[in-house]
């Protein structure tokens, strides 16, 4: 499975080489941190995962921020069927 997204900033350009923290929480409440996602020069990122449990799964992505940008986070829920 692959989830894609885009990190955008206001004002000054985001620094290169940003790494996002990614966590997954399954329907049983088990949370695990996944390998971080690297942001490309155009702000896009990809998260690849092979969840082991069926049902609703919550993915949370966060950026801690830097000297010029506040931190940010987003969540997405997906339904794992196979």
C-alpha positions as CSV (number, residue, x, y, z in Angstrom):
1,X,0.0,0.0,0.0
2,X,1.2,3.5,-0.7
3,X,-0.1,6.9,0.6
4,X,1.1,10.1,-1.0
5,X,0.9,13.7,0.2
6,X,2.4,17.1,-0.2
7,X,4.0,19.4,2.4
8,X,3.6,23.1,1.6
9,X,4.7,26.1,3.6
10,X,3.8,29.8,3.7
11,X,6.4,32.5,3.4
12,X,10.0,31.3,3.0
13,X,10.8,28.1,1.1
14,X,10.9,24.9,3.2
15,X,14.4,23.5,3.7
16,X,15.6,20.6,1.6
17,X,15.9,17.1,3.1
18,X,12.9,17.3,5.4
19,X,12.0,14.1,7.1
20,X,8.4,13.4,8.3
21,X,7.5,11.2,11.3
22,X,4.9,8.6,10.4
23,X,2.9,6.4,12.7
24,X,0.2,3.8,12.1
25,X,-2.6,2.8,14.6
26,X,-4.6,-0.3,13.8
27,X,-8.2,-0.9,14.8
28,X,-7.0,-2.6,18.0
29,X,-5.2,0.6,19.1
30,X,-1.8,-0.8,18.5
31,X,0.5,2.1,17.4
32,X,3.8,1.8,15.7
33,X,6.2,4.3,14.2
34,X,7.1,3.6,10.6
35,X,10.2,4.6,8.7
36,X,10.2,8.3,8.2
37,X,9.1,9.8,4.9
38,X,11.5,12.1,3.0
39,X,10.0,15.1,1.3
40,X,11.0,15.7,-2.4
41,X,12.1,19.1,-3.7
42,X,8.5,19.7,-4.9
43,X,7.0,19.0,-1.5
44,X,5.6,15.5,-2.3
45,X,6.2,12.4,-0.1
46,X,5.3,8.7,-0.3
47,X,4.6,6.3,2.6
48,X,4.9,2.6,1.8
49,X,3.5,0.2,4.3
50,X,2.2,-3.4,4.5
51,X,-0.3,-3.4,7.4
52,X,-0.8,-6.9,9.0
53,X,-4.4,-6.4,10.2
54,X,-7.6,-5.8,8.4
55,X,-10.0,-2.9,9.2
56,X,-9.7,0.8,9.8
57,X,-6.1,2.0,10.1
58,X,-5.1,5.5,11.0
59,X,-1.9,7.0,9.6
60,X,-0.5,10.2,11.2
61,X,2.3,12.3,9.5
62,X,4.0,15.2,11.3
63,X,6.7,17.8,10.6
64,X,8.4,19.2,13.7
65,X,9.1,22.5,12.0
66,X,12.2,24.6,11.8
67,X,13.5,28.1,12.7
68,X,11.2,29.6,10.0
69,X,8.2,27.3,10.0
70,X,5.8,26.0,12.7
71,X,5.3,22.2,13.0
72,X,2.4,20.6,11.2
73,X,0.5,17.3,11.2
74,X,-2.2,15.4,9.3
75,X,-4.0,12.2,9.6
76,X,-5.8,9.8,7.2
77,X,-7.9,6.7,7.9
78,X,-7.8,3.9,5.4
79,X,-9.8,0.7,5.3
80,X,-7.6,-2.4,4.9
81,X,-9.6,-5.2,3.2
82,X,-7.0,-7.8,2.1
